[in-house]
Amino acid sequence: MRTMRVATTLLVLFACLQLPHAYADSTIRLKDLSRPKDERPNALVGYGLVTGLAGTGDNPGNKLTSQTISNLLQNMGVDVPQEALRSRNVAAVMIVASLPRYSQSGDLLDVNVTSMGDARSLVGGTLLLTPLKGPDGRIYALAQGALSVGGYKYDLNGNVVQKNHPTAGNVPNGATVERSAGDSSYAANGSVEYVLFEPDLTTVERIVSRINAERPGTASVIDPGRYRVDIPMESRPKPFDFLARLETLSVTPDQRARVVVNERTGTVVSGGDVRVSQTTISHGDLIVAITTTYNVSQPYALFGDLETDSVRTQVVPETRIDVTERDPVAVNLPTDSTVAELVAALNRVKASSRDIITVLQALKTAGALRAELVIQ
């Protein structure tokens, strides 16, 4: 028996969070709204080997891994031909890390390790000493240590049991910084440029106005995502004291009306004061159920036991179609209703998560949803 069920609907939700209206009146520190332009992390990358695997490493025929092992052994004074290496306890990996701007020699960094070859699992492996380089080709850190893998994979005779991704892991505090990526030019010219985490013209104007209210003529707007702070002459001998005080100032950022929809999980999150115009929504279901039963026909020959090619067993399908149509339900929303009120109304008519997402998309198309709709 084969059953196919098709349901067509008009509405949507799985989880919908409406941020409180009071959030728009809250103040946030400048430190949480922006950062100095030069205060950014630096990407590091390296190539190395993971050893100690229990037969789950790269295939012995993998030339990349065998050549790397041969080169490593030669550097240690052991001359082994590449074709003589047959171990599956080693895997070639890539290592990535993030170097903070003002990290110093001796600081520890977390590193992520991913397989490059055909290794089945990195569980139980140890990363050998690997230099990590920046975009300029210089070595900034050295990484090594035991891997922590949040998954596993075991297979035998075609049976496979797997959890998460066993070919990727990390080494907590596995890299030691050897060279700092920062410099001493911070505020050297008497000014610092700041970058907003979320560019917004209204927010940057409020920030500049707040700083100038504290120290007139100190800040100026560059563009919706940046502003500059000029350090007064009397504060330049100790610029960090002045900048640290500015970071504690608070402003009320402008909140853009936005609704974020995740179609994979059915999650809807509305931020800011999101409003919906006066709207009428009609919701109905049409359910089509198709059931197929396969019957076996076993006919008898006309002449006793006489066998003939024209008489044979036949499978005959029998199909039944049932159509159920539910009465449509209308949802009326008054003017300036919130997304939370919309979701509550849809829940009362037992709308599904996918239904609510579809309704939000339709409202945006109709111009009734006064917010930016972001679909992930």
Secondary structure as the mmCIF struct_conf table of DSSP 4:
data_model
#
loop_
_struct_conf.conf_type_id
_struct_conf.id
_struct_conf.beg_label_comp_id
_struct_conf.beg_label_asym_id
_struct_conf.beg_label_seq_id
_struct_conf.end_label_comp_id
_struct_conf.end_label_asym_id
_struct_conf.end_label_seq_id
STRN STRN1 ARG A 2 THR A 8
BEND BEND1 LEU A 10 LEU A 10
BEND BEND2 PHE A 14 PHE A 14
STRN STRN2 ALA A 15 GLN A 18
HELX_RH_3T_P HELX_RH_3T_P1 HIS A 21 ASP A 25
STRN STRN3 ILE A 28 ARG A 29
HELX_RH_3T_P HELX_RH_3T_P2 LEU A 30 ASP A 32
TURN_TY1_P TURN_TY1_P1 LEU A 33 LEU A 33
STRN STRN4 SER A 34 PRO A 36
TURN_TY1_P TURN_TY1_P2 LYS A 37 ASP A 38
STRN STRN5 ASN A 42 THR A 51
BEND BEND3 ALA A 54 GLY A 55
BEND BEND4 GLY A 57 GLY A 57
TURN_TY1_P TURN_TY1_P3 PRO A 60 GLY A 61
HELX_RH_AL_P HELX_RH_AL_P1 LYS A 63 ASN A 75
TURN_TY1_P TURN_TY1_P4 MET A 76 GLY A 77
HELX_RH_3T_P HELX_RH_3T_P3 GLN A 82 ALA A 84
BEND BEND5 ARG A 88 ASN A 89
STRN STRN6 ALA A 91 LEU A 99
TURN_TY1_P TURN_TY1_P5 ARG A 101 TYR A 102
TURN_TY1_P TURN_TY1_P6 SER A 105 GLY A 106
STRN STRN7 LEU A 108 SER A 115
BEND BEND6 GLY A 117 ASP A 118
BEND BEND7 ARG A 120 ARG A 120
TURN_TY1_P TURN_TY1_P7 VAL A 123 GLY A 124
STRN STRN8 THR A 126 LYS A 133
TURN_TY1_P TURN_TY1_P8 PRO A 135 ASP A 136
BEND BEND8 GLY A 137 GLY A 137
STRN STRN9 ILE A 139 ALA A 146
STRN STRN10 SER A 148 SER A 148
BEND BEND9 GLY A 150 GLY A 150
STRN STRN11 TYR A 152 LEU A 156
TURN_TY1_P TURN_TY1_P9 ASN A 157 GLY A 158
STRN STRN12 ASN A 159 LYS A 163
BEND BEND10 ASN A 164 ASN A 164
TURN_TY1_P TURN_TY1_P10 PRO A 166 THR A 167
STRN STRN13 ALA A 168 VAL A 177
BEND BEND11 ARG A 179 ARG A 179
BEND BEND12 SER A 184 SER A 184
TURN_TY1_P TURN_TY1_P11 TYR A 186 ASN A 189
BEND BEND13 GLY A 190 GLY A 190
STRN STRN14 SER A 191 LEU A 196
BEND BEND14 PHE A 197 GLU A 198
HELX_RH_AL_P HELX_RH_AL_P2 LEU A 201 GLU A 214
BEND BEND15 ARG A 215 ARG A 215
TURN_TY1_P TURN_TY1_P12 PRO A 216 GLY A 217
STRN STRN15 ALA A 219 ASP A 223
TURN_TY1_P TURN_TY1_P13 PRO A 224 GLY A 225
STRN STRN16 ARG A 226 ASP A 230
HELX_LH_PP_P HELX_LH_PP_P1 ILE A 231 PRO A 232
HELX_RH_3T_P HELX_RH_3T_P4 MET A 233 SER A 235
TURN_TY1_P TURN_TY1_P14 ARG A 236 PRO A 237
BEND BEND16 LYS A 238 LYS A 238
HELX_RH_AL_P HELX_RH_AL_P3 PRO A 239 GLU A 247
TURN_TY1_P TURN_TY1_P15 THR A 248 THR A 248
STRN STRN17 SER A 250 VAL A 251
HELX_LH_PP_P HELX_LH_PP_P2 PRO A 253 ALA A 257
STRN STRN18 ARG A 258 ASN A 262
TURN_TY1_P TURN_TY1_P16 GLU A 263 GLY A 266
STRN STRN19 THR A 267 GLY A 271
BEND BEND17 GLY A 272 ASP A 273
STRN STRN20 ARG A 275 VAL A 276
BEND BEND18 GLN A 278 GLN A 278
STRN STRN21 THR A 279 HIS A 283
STRN STRN22 LEU A 286 SER A 297
BEND BEND19 LEU A 302 PHE A 303
TURN_TY1_P TURN_TY1_P17 GLY A 304 ASP A 305
TURN_TY1_P TURN_TY1_P18 ASP A 309 SER A 310
STRN STRN23 GLN A 314 GLU A 325
HELX_LH_PP_P HELX_LH_PP_P3 ARG A 326 PRO A 328
STRN STRN24 VAL A 329 LEU A 333
TURN_TY1_P TURN_TY1_P19 THR A 335 ASP A 336
STRN STRN25 SER A 337 THR A 338
HELX_RH_AL_P HELX_RH_AL_P4 VAL A 339 ARG A 348
TURN_TY1_P TURN_TY1_P20 VAL A 349 LYS A 350
HELX_RH_AL_P HELX_RH_AL_P5 SER A 353 ALA A 366
TURN_TY1_P TURN_TY1_P21 GLY A 367 GLY A 367
STRN STRN26 LEU A 369 LEU A 369
BEND BEND20 ALA A 371 ALA A 371
STRN STRN27 GLU A 372 ILE A 375
#
